């Protein structure tokens, strides 16, 4: 079985990597996948939005519903002259498969498909339902992809019980880490208003840098929460800061900065906003502040889905996976508003978004087998 899983998944991964599906383009990836799924009894539905391609495929009508979720879009290649092979010409070299999207996440998509094919062949009358939710808008603004599909499915009363997102979560070895949650992301654009003047006459102006410094120091030193057993404490970070005209004899009229919270479920976006405003107000600043919420945190505790994925990994690789909630956001944040249990698991993430992105060829078959075993734990046992 492993040899068949290896070759069939490798072949499909190469076919998908060859498509230049830079966000929000899909370039036919969903058609390739839909044809394979329809051949084994899936009903495939396109739920496209604006320029984004979305696929909802389902086999069965009963519950529980096990969903495999991911994205066909990839980030731009970067400088082509720094790639050792053409990024959209999948290339095997030194035990790796190279190509843009190899790790993030076309190999996972291929492994989804081949895992489902083998599972259905072995269990044609399986319990529950299997579904795939795929989009071409994960690496971009993510406003017309997974979130639109979730809205549409929820509006017509469809349910989802378990979801495995194929994000590249492994660190050193395939399966050594899965994500059972993600931190929320809250962005702020802050402008401190001062009064510009000649630097030799500071009493005629108001220096926003001097005024802001104590408040910024307090924000940076504040303990927002202590985290919990799955999450690190909430983090506040200033990412950009600017003030001044470029001249050394002018007190600036404003200071502008960008900051971000990566926050645990121990905080809420509303609570963080209120605490920031309290600190700024207490320091007597004249300011304007715009907020943008990229996503709320989500968490899946140990239970049927986590145990099924960990068991699948151990059966396929012998690795005992660890749970983590580190890293950035993913489309899991949209699915978790609807599905009670969401886990992310996929290839080693060391080269994602990098020049010469790659996956170990030897990991490709076991990845598919791990997905198949997880599905089997959830539906066939």
ROROGU-836592 format. One record per residue (C-alpha): x, y, z; residue in three letters. Coordinates in nm, 3 decimals. Example, Ala and Ser with C-alpha at 12.3 -4.5 7.8 and 13.67 -1.06 7.14 Angstrom:
BEGIN
<pt east="1.230" north="-0.450" up="0.780" miro="ALA"/>
<pt east="1.367" north="-0.106" up="0.714" miro="SER"/>
END
This chain:
BEGIN
<pt east="0.000" north="0.000" up="0.000" miro="UNK"/>
<pt east="0.280" north="0.242" up="0.084" miro="UNK"/>
<pt east="0.435" north="0.213" up="-0.262" miro="UNK"/>
<pt east="0.099" north="0.284" up="-0.426" miro="UNK"/>
<pt east="0.031" north="0.576" up="-0.191" miro="UNK"/>
<pt east="0.378" north="0.714" up="-0.260" miro="UNK"/>
<pt east="0.363" north="0.709" up="-0.639" miro="UNK"/>
<pt east="0.002" north="0.815" up="-0.683" miro="UNK"/>
<pt east="0.042" north="1.108" up="-0.442" miro="UNK"/>
<pt east="0.374" north="1.214" up="-0.595" miro="UNK"/>
<pt east="0.224" north="1.211" up="-0.945" miro="UNK"/>
<pt east="-0.074" north="1.424" up="-0.841" miro="UNK"/>
<pt east="0.141" north="1.665" up="-0.640" miro="UNK"/>
<pt east="0.359" north="1.722" up="-0.945" miro="UNK"/>
<pt east="0.053" north="1.783" up="-1.162" miro="UNK"/>
<pt east="-0.075" north="2.046" up="-0.919" miro="UNK"/>
<pt east="0.263" north="2.216" up="-0.867" miro="UNK"/>
<pt east="0.293" north="2.260" up="-1.243" miro="UNK"/>
<pt east="-0.010" north="2.495" up="-1.234" miro="UNK"/>
<pt east="0.093" north="2.860" up="-1.184" miro="UNK"/>
<pt east="-0.176" north="2.927" up="-0.927" miro="UNK"/>
<pt east="-0.047" north="3.246" up="-0.765" miro="UNK"/>
<pt east="-0.319" north="3.402" up="-0.546" miro="UNK"/>
<pt east="-0.602" north="3.431" up="-0.635" miro="UNK"/>
<pt east="-0.552" north="3.219" up="-0.949" miro="UNK"/>
<pt east="-0.640" north="2.851" up="-0.942" miro="UNK"/>
<pt east="-0.525" north="2.764" up="-1.294" miro="UNK"/>
<pt east="-0.735" north="2.448" up="-1.313" miro="UNK"/>
<pt east="-0.619" north="2.281" up="-0.990" miro="UNK"/>
<pt east="-0.973" north="2.245" up="-0.861" miro="UNK"/>
<pt east="-1.086" north="2.088" up="-1.190" miro="UNK"/>
<pt east="-0.812" north="1.827" up="-1.162" miro="UNK"/>
<pt east="-0.916" north="1.745" up="-0.807" miro="UNK"/>
<pt east="-1.291" north="1.750" up="-0.881" miro="UNK"/>
<pt east="-1.251" north="1.497" up="-1.165" miro="UNK"/>
<pt east="-1.074" north="1.256" up="-0.931" miro="UNK"/>
<pt east="-1.337" north="1.298" up="-0.661" miro="UNK"/>
<pt east="-1.637" north="1.268" up="-0.893" miro="UNK"/>
<pt east="-1.498" north="0.937" up="-1.017" miro="UNK"/>
<pt east="-1.539" north="0.792" up="-0.665" miro="UNK"/>
<pt east="-1.885" north="0.926" up="-0.593" miro="UNK"/>
<pt east="-1.835" north="1.281" up="-0.471" miro="UNK"/>
<pt east="-2.077" north="1.560" up="-0.558" miro="UNK"/>
<pt east="-1.865" north="1.862" up="-0.648" miro="UNK"/>
<pt east="-1.992" north="2.218" up="-0.626" miro="UNK"/>
<pt east="-1.817" north="2.541" up="-0.716" miro="UNK"/>
<pt east="-1.888" north="2.831" up="-0.481" miro="UNK"/>
<pt east="-1.676" north="3.094" up="-0.653" miro="UNK"/>
<pt east="-1.670" north="3.457" up="-0.536" miro="UNK"/>
<pt east="-1.535" north="3.745" up="-0.743" miro="UNK"/>
<pt east="-1.200" north="3.620" up="-0.884" miro="UNK"/>
<pt east="-1.164" north="3.341" up="-0.630" miro="UNK"/>
<pt east="-1.229" north="2.973" up="-0.707" miro="UNK"/>
<pt east="-1.382" north="2.759" up="-0.432" miro="UNK"/>
<pt east="-1.477" north="2.391" up="-0.429" miro="UNK"/>
<pt east="-1.710" north="2.206" up="-0.193" miro="UNK"/>
<pt east="-1.705" north="1.832" up="-0.256" miro="UNK"/>
<pt east="-1.897" north="1.580" up="-0.049" miro="UNK"/>
<pt east="-1.957" north="1.205" up="-0.049" miro="UNK"/>
<pt east="-2.247" north="1.094" up="0.167" miro="UNK"/>
<pt east="-2.537" north="1.269" up="0.336" miro="UNK"/>
<pt east="-2.512" north="1.147" up="0.695" miro="UNK"/>
<pt east="-2.312" north="1.264" up="0.993" miro="UNK"/>
<pt east="-2.047" north="1.278" up="1.116" miro="UNK"/>
<pt east="-1.899" north="1.494" up="0.840" miro="UNK"/>
<pt east="-1.521" north="1.473" up="0.811" miro="UNK"/>
<pt east="-1.377" north="1.759" up="0.605" miro="UNK"/>
<pt east="-1.032" north="1.799" up="0.452" miro="UNK"/>
<pt east="-0.958" north="2.167" up="0.388" miro="UNK"/>
<pt east="-0.688" north="2.355" up="0.204" miro="UNK"/>
<pt east="-0.588" north="2.594" up="-0.069" miro="UNK"/>
<pt east="-0.461" north="2.570" up="-0.425" miro="UNK"/>
<pt east="-0.310" north="2.920" up="-0.437" miro="UNK"/>
<pt east="0.057" north="2.986" up="-0.373" miro="UNK"/>
<pt east="0.267" north="3.293" up="-0.299" miro="UNK"/>
<pt east="0.478" north="3.457" up="-0.575" miro="UNK"/>
<pt east="0.807" north="3.289" up="-0.661" miro="UNK"/>
<pt east="1.043" north="3.572" up="-0.583" miro="UNK"/>
<pt east="1.361" north="3.615" up="-0.795" miro="UNK"/>
<pt east="1.365" north="3.336" up="-1.053" miro="UNK"/>
<pt east="1.744" north="3.348" up="-1.085" miro="UNK"/>
<pt east="1.774" north="3.232" up="-0.724" miro="UNK"/>
<pt east="1.576" north="2.912" up="-0.785" miro="UNK"/>
<pt east="1.783" north="2.606" up="-0.873" miro="UNK"/>
<pt east="1.501" north="2.484" up="-1.097" miro="UNK"/>
<pt east="1.193" north="2.644" up="-1.251" miro="UNK"/>
<pt east="0.944" north="2.687" up="-0.963" miro="UNK"/>
<pt east="0.645" north="2.563" up="-1.164" miro="UNK"/>
<pt east="0.834" north="2.270" up="-1.315" miro="UNK"/>
<pt east="0.825" north="2.019" up="-1.025" miro="UNK"/>
<pt east="1.170" north="1.867" up="-0.993" miro="UNK"/>
<pt east="1.302" north="1.575" up="-0.789" miro="UNK"/>
<pt east="1.655" north="1.634" up="-0.667" miro="UNK"/>
<pt east="1.858" north="1.490" up="-0.377" miro="UNK"/>
<pt east="1.556" north="1.325" up="-0.219" miro="UNK"/>
<pt east="1.331" north="1.631" up="-0.238" miro="UNK"/>
<pt east="1.049" north="1.750" up="-0.458" miro="UNK"/>
<pt east="1.106" north="2.115" up="-0.548" miro="UNK"/>
<pt east="0.849" north="2.367" up="-0.665" miro="UNK"/>
<pt east="0.637" north="2.657" up="-0.549" miro="UNK"/>
<pt east="0.359" north="2.510" up="-0.338" miro="UNK"/>
<pt east="0.538" north="2.180" up="-0.276" miro="UNK"/>
<pt east="0.511" north="2.228" up="0.100" miro="UNK"/>
<pt east="0.239" north="2.493" up="0.113" miro="UNK"/>
<pt east="0.026" north="2.309" up="0.026" miro="UNK"/>
<pt east="-0.016" north="2.115" up="-0.296" miro="UNK"/>
<pt east="0.141" north="1.798" up="-0.159" miro="UNK"/>
<pt east="-0.122" north="1.801" up="0.116" miro="UNK"/>
<pt east="-0.397" north="1.841" up="-0.144" miro="UNK"/>
<pt east="-0.263" north="1.547" up="-0.343" miro="UNK"/>
<pt east="-0.240" north="1.342" up="-0.022" miro="UNK"/>
<pt east="-0.602" north="1.431" up="0.061" miro="UNK"/>
<pt east="-0.721" north="1.300" up="-0.274" miro="UNK"/>
<pt east="-0.524" north="0.977" up="-0.275" miro="UNK"/>
<pt east="-0.610" north="0.908" up="0.090" miro="UNK"/>
<pt east="-0.979" north="0.945" up="0.014" miro="UNK"/>
<pt east="-0.951" north="0.728" up="-0.298" miro="UNK"/>
<pt east="-0.800" north="0.441" up="-0.100" miro="UNK"/>
<pt east="-1.044" north="0.484" up="0.189" miro="UNK"/>
<pt east="-1.349" north="0.478" up="-0.039" miro="UNK"/>
<pt east="-1.217" north="0.177" up="-0.229" miro="UNK"/>
<pt east="-1.183" north="-0.011" up="0.100" miro="UNK"/>
<pt east="-1.503" north="0.128" up="0.254" miro="UNK"/>
<pt east="-1.754" north="0.201" up="-0.024" miro="UNK"/>
<pt east="-2.041" north="0.205" up="0.227" miro="UNK"/>
<pt east="-1.863" north="0.405" up="0.495" miro="UNK"/>
<pt east="-2.054" north="0.577" up="0.772" miro="UNK"/>
<pt east="-2.105" north="0.953" up="0.772" miro="UNK"/>
<pt east="-1.971" north="1.180" up="0.501" miro="UNK"/>
<pt east="-1.634" north="1.289" up="0.364" miro="UNK"/>
<pt east="-1.594" north="1.643" up="0.231" miro="UNK"/>
<pt east="-1.324" north="1.864" up="0.083" miro="UNK"/>
<pt east="-1.329" north="2.243" up="0.112" miro="UNK"/>
<pt east="-1.071" north="2.403" up="-0.115" miro="UNK"/>
<pt east="-1.004" north="2.764" up="-0.213" miro="UNK"/>
<pt east="-0.765" north="2.977" up="-0.419" miro="UNK"/>
<pt east="-0.774" north="3.268" up="-0.171" miro="UNK"/>
<pt east="-0.577" north="3.166" up="0.139" miro="UNK"/>
<pt east="-0.243" north="3.335" up="0.076" miro="UNK"/>
<pt east="-0.408" north="3.667" up="-0.012" miro="UNK"/>
<pt east="-0.671" north="3.878" up="0.163" miro="UNK"/>
<pt east="-0.884" north="3.566" up="0.226" miro="UNK"/>
<pt east="-1.214" north="3.751" up="0.192" miro="UNK"/>
<pt east="-1.367" north="3.547" up="-0.093" miro="UNK"/>
<pt east="-1.239" north="3.199" up="-0.015" miro="UNK"/>
<pt east="-1.305" north="2.967" up="0.277" miro="UNK"/>
<pt east="-1.505" north="3.228" up="0.464" miro="UNK"/>
<pt east="-1.752" north="3.255" up="0.173" miro="UNK"/>
<pt east="-1.794" north="2.878" up="0.153" miro="UNK"/>
<pt east="-1.854" north="2.854" up="0.526" miro="UNK"/>
<pt east="-2.116" north="3.130" up="0.503" miro="UNK"/>
<pt east="-2.294" north="2.954" up="0.216" miro="UNK"/>
<pt east="-2.294" north="2.611" up="0.381" miro="UNK"/>
<pt east="-2.404" north="2.747" up="0.717" miro="UNK"/>
<pt east="-2.688" north="2.943" up="0.550" miro="UNK"/>
<pt east="-2.834" north="2.625" up="0.402" miro="UNK"/>
<pt east="-2.800" north="2.427" up="0.722" miro="UNK"/>
<pt east="-2.508" north="2.198" up="0.636" miro="UNK"/>
<pt east="-2.299" north="2.076" up="0.926" miro="UNK"/>
<pt east="-1.936" north="1.982" up="0.976" miro="UNK"/>
<pt east="-1.812" north="1.775" up="1.268" miro="UNK"/>
<pt east="-1.438" north="1.733" up="1.213" miro="UNK"/>
<pt east="-1.194" north="1.921" up="0.991" miro="UNK"/>
<pt east="-0.831" north="1.853" up="0.903" miro="UNK"/>
<pt east="-0.655" north="2.149" up="0.740" miro="UNK"/>
<pt east="-0.351" north="2.047" up="0.537" miro="UNK"/>
<pt east="-0.126" north="2.332" up="0.648" miro="UNK"/>
<pt east="0.247" north="2.248" up="0.673" miro="UNK"/>
<pt east="0.278" north="2.208" up="1.051" miro="UNK"/>
<pt east="0.570" north="1.966" up="1.089" miro="UNK"/>
<pt east="0.900" north="2.110" up="1.210" miro="UNK"/>
<pt east="1.186" north="1.860" up="1.179" miro="UNK"/>
<pt east="1.009" north="1.535" up="1.086" miro="UNK"/>
<pt east="0.676" north="1.462" up="0.925" miro="UNK"/>
<pt east="0.415" north="1.448" up="1.199" miro="UNK"/>
<pt east="0.625" north="1.585" up="1.485" miro="UNK"/>
<pt east="0.378" north="1.871" up="1.532" miro="UNK"/>
<pt east="0.013" north="1.937" up="1.463" miro="UNK"/>
<pt east="-0.182" north="2.254" up="1.535" miro="UNK"/>
<pt east="-0.488" north="2.215" up="1.755" miro="UNK"/>
<pt east="-0.550" north="2.589" up="1.753" miro="UNK"/>
<pt east="-0.416" north="2.925" up="1.643" miro="UNK"/>
<pt east="-0.374" north="3.262" up="1.809" miro="UNK"/>
<pt east="-0.592" north="3.553" up="1.706" miro="UNK"/>
<pt east="-0.442" north="3.848" up="1.519" miro="UNK"/>
<pt east="-0.544" north="4.209" up="1.590" miro="UNK"/>
<pt east="-0.378" north="4.501" up="1.411" miro="UNK"/>
<pt east="-0.368" north="4.867" up="1.510" miro="UNK"/>
<pt east="-0.270" north="5.179" up="1.314" miro="UNK"/>
<pt east="-0.195" north="5.450" up="1.569" miro="UNK"/>
<pt east="-0.128" north="5.818" up="1.503" miro="UNK"/>
<pt east="-0.009" north="6.042" up="1.788" miro="UNK"/>
<pt east="-0.082" north="6.406" up="1.712" miro="UNK"/>
<pt east="0.168" north="6.675" up="1.810" miro="UNK"/>
<pt east="0.254" north="7.027" up="1.695" miro="UNK"/>
<pt east="0.541" north="7.082" up="1.451" miro="UNK"/>
<pt east="0.789" north="7.358" up="1.530" miro="UNK"/>
<pt east="1.152" north="7.463" up="1.506" miro="UNK"/>
<pt east="1.360" north="7.235" up="1.722" miro="UNK"/>
<pt east="1.529" north="7.536" up="1.887" miro="UNK"/>
<pt east="1.189" north="7.654" up="2.017" miro="UNK"/>
<pt east="1.030" north="7.336" up="2.155" miro="UNK"/>
<pt east="0.796" north="7.537" up="2.378" miro="UNK"/>
<pt east="0.616" north="7.648" up="2.061" miro="UNK"/>
<pt east="0.532" north="7.291" up="1.962" miro="UNK"/>
<pt east="0.448" north="6.952" up="2.108" miro="UNK"/>
<pt east="0.678" north="6.658" up="2.035" miro="UNK"/>
<pt east="0.467" north="6.346" up="1.976" miro="UNK"/>
<pt east="0.769" north="6.117" up="2.009" miro="UNK"/>
<pt east="0.842" north="6.238" up="2.361" miro="UNK"/>
<pt east="0.475" north="6.222" up="2.452" miro="UNK"/>
<pt east="0.423" north="5.874" up="2.313" miro="UNK"/>
<pt east="0.734" north="5.710" up="2.459" miro="UNK"/>
<pt east="0.599" north="5.640" up="2.812" miro="UNK"/>
<pt east="0.273" north="5.500" up="2.675" miro="UNK"/>
<pt east="0.454" north="5.280" up="2.424" miro="UNK"/>
<pt east="0.687" north="5.156" up="2.696" miro="UNK"/>
<pt east="0.385" north="5.061" up="2.908" miro="UNK"/>
<pt east="0.217" north="4.884" up="2.618" miro="UNK"/>
<pt east="0.535" north="4.687" up="2.549" miro="UNK"/>
<pt east="0.574" north="4.589" up="2.915" miro="UNK"/>
<pt east="0.211" north="4.498" up="2.986" miro="UNK"/>
<pt east="0.123" north="4.136" up="3.062" miro="UNK"/>
<pt east="-0.200" north="4.088" up="2.870" miro="UNK"/>
<pt east="-0.259" north="3.732" up="2.992" miro="UNK"/>
<pt east="-0.064" north="3.427" up="3.104" miro="UNK"/>
<pt east="-0.175" north="3.199" up="2.820" miro="UNK"/>
<pt east="-0.294" north="2.849" up="2.903" miro="UNK"/>
<pt east="-0.191" north="2.486" up="2.856" miro="UNK"/>
<pt east="-0.211" north="2.520" up="2.477" miro="UNK"/>
<pt east="-0.133" north="2.888" up="2.415" miro="UNK"/>
<pt east="0.160" north="3.116" up="2.480" miro="UNK"/>
<pt east="0.080" north="3.447" up="2.653" miro="UNK"/>
<pt east="-0.063" north="3.716" up="2.429" miro="UNK"/>
<pt east="0.207" north="3.916" up="2.250" miro="UNK"/>
<pt east="0.208" north="4.289" up="2.165" miro="UNK"/>
<pt east="0.460" north="4.394" up="1.899" miro="UNK"/>
<pt east="0.526" north="4.725" up="1.722" miro="UNK"/>
<pt east="0.613" north="4.649" up="1.360" miro="UNK"/>
<pt east="0.654" north="4.996" up="1.206" miro="UNK"/>
<pt east="0.713" north="5.344" up="1.345" miro="UNK"/>
<pt east="0.768" north="5.677" up="1.172" miro="UNK"/>
<pt east="0.792" north="6.044" up="1.266" miro="UNK"/>
<pt east="0.970" north="6.350" up="1.136" miro="UNK"/>
<pt east="1.037" north="6.530" up="0.811" miro="UNK"/>
<pt east="1.391" north="6.402" up="0.761" miro="UNK"/>
<pt east="1.538" north="6.731" up="0.884" miro="UNK"/>
<pt east="1.732" north="6.748" up="1.212" miro="UNK"/>
<pt east="1.592" north="7.085" up="1.314" miro="UNK"/>
<pt east="1.217" north="7.017" up="1.307" miro="UNK"/>
<pt east="1.001" north="6.881" up="1.587" miro="UNK"/>
<pt east="0.758" north="6.648" up="1.407" miro="UNK"/>
<pt east="0.386" north="6.709" up="1.403" miro="UNK"/>
<pt east="0.286" north="6.344" up="1.428" miro="UNK"/>
<pt east="0.410" north="5.996" up="1.504" miro="UNK"/>
<pt east="0.260" north="5.700" up="1.323" miro="UNK"/>
<pt east="0.305" north="5.334" up="1.408" miro="UNK"/>
<pt east="0.165" north="4.990" up="1.332" miro="UNK"/>
<pt east="0.130" north="4.725" up="1.599" miro="UNK"/>
<pt east="-0.009" north="4.374" up="1.628" miro="UNK"/>
<pt east="-0.150" north="4.149" up="1.897" miro="UNK"/>
<pt east="-0.120" north="3.772" up="1.860" miro="UNK"/>
<pt east="-0.366" north="3.677" up="2.128" miro="UNK"/>
<pt east="-0.477" north="3.365" up="2.309" miro="UNK"/>
<pt east="-0.835" north="3.268" up="2.400" miro="UNK"/>
<pt east="-0.762" north="3.418" up="2.743" miro="UNK"/>
<pt east="-0.817" north="3.759" up="2.580" miro="UNK"/>
<pt east="-1.076" north="3.900" up="2.343" miro="UNK"/>
<pt east="-1.028" north="4.153" up="2.068" miro="UNK"/>
<pt east="-1.276" north="4.383" up="2.243" miro="UNK"/>
<pt east="-1.087" north="4.357" up="2.571" miro="UNK"/>
<pt east="-0.750" north="4.429" up="2.410" miro="UNK"/>
<pt east="-0.887" north="4.733" up="2.231" miro="UNK"/>
<pt east="-1.033" north="4.869" up="2.554" miro="UNK"/>
<pt east="-0.706" north="4.821" up="2.746" miro="UNK"/>
<pt east="-0.501" north="4.996" up="2.476" miro="UNK"/>
<pt east="-0.735" north="5.294" up="2.473" miro="UNK"/>
<pt east="-0.723" north="5.311" up="2.853" miro="UNK"/>
<pt east="-0.342" north="5.330" up="2.850" miro="UNK"/>
<pt east="-0.331" north="5.592" up="2.574" miro="UNK"/>
<pt east="-0.599" north="5.802" up="2.742" miro="UNK"/>
<pt east="-0.431" north="5.781" up="3.082" miro="UNK"/>
<pt east="-0.112" north="5.921" up="2.931" miro="UNK"/>
<pt east="-0.305" north="6.219" up="2.800" miro="UNK"/>
<pt east="-0.227" north="6.162" up="2.433" miro="UNK"/>
<pt east="-0.408" north="6.321" up="2.144" miro="UNK"/>
<pt east="-0.439" north="6.033" up="1.901" miro="UNK"/>
<pt east="-0.638" north="5.845" up="1.640" miro="UNK"/>
<pt east="-0.642" north="5.467" up="1.623" miro="UNK"/>
<pt east="-0.780" north="5.232" up="1.359" miro="UNK"/>
<pt east="-0.826" north="4.861" up="1.429" miro="UNK"/>
<pt east="-0.831" north="4.557" up="1.201" miro="UNK"/>
<pt east="-0.911" north="4.205" up="1.323" miro="UNK"/>
<pt east="-0.753" north="3.939" up="1.103" miro="UNK"/>
<pt east="-0.901" north="3.653" up="1.301" miro="UNK"/>
<pt east="-1.003" north="3.532" up="1.644" miro="UNK"/>
<pt east="-0.820" north="3.248" up="1.818" miro="UNK"/>
<pt east="-0.953" north="2.895" up="1.809" miro="UNK"/>
<pt east="-0.868" north="2.580" up="1.999" miro="UNK"/>
<pt east="-0.957" north="2.211" up="1.980" miro="UNK"/>
<pt east="-0.894" north="2.017" up="2.299" miro="UNK"/>
<pt east="-0.788" north="1.654" up="2.312" miro="UNK"/>
<pt east="-1.076" north="1.450" up="2.180" miro="UNK"/>
<pt east="-1.184" north="1.236" up="1.888" miro="UNK"/>
<pt east="-1.026" north="1.444" up="1.609" miro="UNK"/>
<pt east="-0.694" north="1.516" up="1.779" miro="UNK"/>
<pt east="-0.660" north="1.153" up="1.881" miro="UNK"/>
<pt east="-0.748" north="1.032" up="1.529" miro="UNK"/>
<pt east="-0.487" north="1.255" up="1.366" miro="UNK"/>
<pt east="-0.216" north="1.162" up="1.617" miro="UNK"/>
<pt east="-0.298" north="0.792" up="1.572" miro="UNK"/>
<pt east="-0.284" north="0.830" up="1.194" miro="UNK"/>
<pt east="0.056" north="0.996" up="1.215" miro="UNK"/>
<pt east="0.196" north="0.729" up="1.444" miro="UNK"/>
<pt east="0.066" north="0.449" up="1.223" miro="UNK"/>
<pt east="0.216" north="0.605" up="0.909" miro="UNK"/>
<pt east="0.545" north="0.738" up="1.046" miro="UNK"/>
<pt east="0.607" north="0.602" up="1.396" miro="UNK"/>
<pt east="0.630" north="0.963" up="1.518" miro="UNK"/>
<pt east="0.454" north="1.078" up="1.835" miro="UNK"/>
<pt east="0.316" north="1.417" up="1.736" miro="UNK"/>
<pt east="0.308" north="1.718" up="1.969" miro="UNK"/>
<pt east="0.027" north="1.971" up="1.993" miro="UNK"/>
<pt east="0.098" north="2.339" up="1.927" miro="UNK"/>
<pt east="-0.082" north="2.667" up="1.863" miro="UNK"/>
<pt east="0.219" north="2.868" up="1.744" miro="UNK"/>
<pt east="0.260" north="3.035" up="1.408" miro="UNK"/>
<pt east="0.043" north="3.265" up="1.204" miro="UNK"/>
<pt east="-0.321" north="3.247" up="1.109" miro="UNK"/>
<pt east="-0.482" north="3.000" up="0.870" miro="UNK"/>
<pt east="-0.823" north="2.935" up="0.718" miro="UNK"/>
<pt east="-0.887" north="2.716" up="1.020" miro="UNK"/>
<pt east="-1.004" north="3.036" up="1.191" miro="UNK"/>
<pt east="-1.303" north="3.057" up="0.955" miro="UNK"/>
<pt east="-1.389" north="2.689" up="0.977" miro="UNK"/>
<pt east="-1.368" north="2.690" up="1.356" miro="UNK"/>
<pt east="-1.661" north="2.933" up="1.376" miro="UNK"/>
<pt east="-1.877" north="2.653" up="1.236" miro="UNK"/>
<pt east="-1.700" north="2.324" up="1.304" miro="UNK"/>
<pt east="-1.642" north="2.221" up="1.667" miro="UNK"/>
<pt east="-1.314" north="2.036" up="1.608" miro="UNK"/>
<pt east="-1.041" north="2.165" up="1.376" miro="UNK"/>
<pt east="-0.682" north="2.039" up="1.351" miro="UNK"/>
<pt east="-0.401" north="2.132" up="1.111" miro="UNK"/>
<pt east="-0.145" north="1.879" up="0.992" miro="UNK"/>
<pt east="0.087" north="1.870" up="0.694" miro="UNK"/>
<pt east="0.447" north="1.854" up="0.571" miro="UNK"/>
<pt east="0.763" north="2.007" up="0.717" miro="UNK"/>
<pt east="0.734" north="2.386" up="0.695" miro="UNK"/>
<pt east="1.103" north="2.486" up="0.684" miro="UNK"/>
<pt east="1.091" north="2.613" up="0.324" miro="UNK"/>
<pt east="0.738" north="2.750" up="0.289" miro="UNK"/>
<pt east="0.725" north="3.085" up="0.102" miro="UNK"/>
<pt east="1.102" north="3.056" up="0.043" miro="UNK"/>
<pt east="1.316" north="3.026" up="-0.267" miro="UNK"/>
<pt east="1.357" north="2.656" up="-0.358" miro="UNK"/>
<pt east="1.051" north="2.542" up="-0.162" miro="UNK"/>
<pt east="1.052" north="2.165" up="-0.122" miro="UNK"/>
<pt east="0.923" north="1.852" up="0.053" miro="UNK"/>
<pt east="1.100" north="1.525" up="0.122" miro="UNK"/>
<pt east="0.994" north="1.274" up="-0.139" miro="UNK"/>
<pt east="0.996" north="1.002" up="0.127" miro="UNK"/>
<pt east="0.734" north="1.196" up="0.328" miro="UNK"/>
<pt east="0.476" north="1.210" up="0.048" miro="UNK"/>
<pt east="0.334" north="0.859" up="0.076" miro="UNK"/>
<pt east="0.327" north="0.855" up="0.458" miro="UNK"/>
<pt east="0.142" north="1.188" up="0.458" miro="UNK"/>
<pt east="-0.135" north="1.036" up="0.249" miro="UNK"/>
<pt east="-0.146" north="0.725" up="0.468" miro="UNK"/>
<pt east="-0.169" north="0.939" up="0.783" miro="UNK"/>
<pt east="-0.471" north="1.121" up="0.640" miro="UNK"/>
<pt east="-0.630" north="0.791" up="0.539" miro="UNK"/>
<pt east="-0.580" north="0.642" up="0.885" miro="UNK"/>
<pt east="-0.727" north="0.954" up="1.049" miro="UNK"/>
<pt east="-1.037" north="0.932" up="0.828" miro="UNK"/>
<pt east="-1.067" north="0.562" up="0.909" miro="UNK"/>
<pt east="-1.055" north="0.633" up="1.283" miro="UNK"/>
<pt east="-1.334" north="0.887" up="1.245" miro="UNK"/>
<pt east="-1.564" north="0.702" up="1.003" miro="UNK"/>
<pt east="-1.488" north="0.334" up="0.974" miro="UNK"/>
<pt east="-1.433" north="0.229" up="1.334" miro="UNK"/>
END
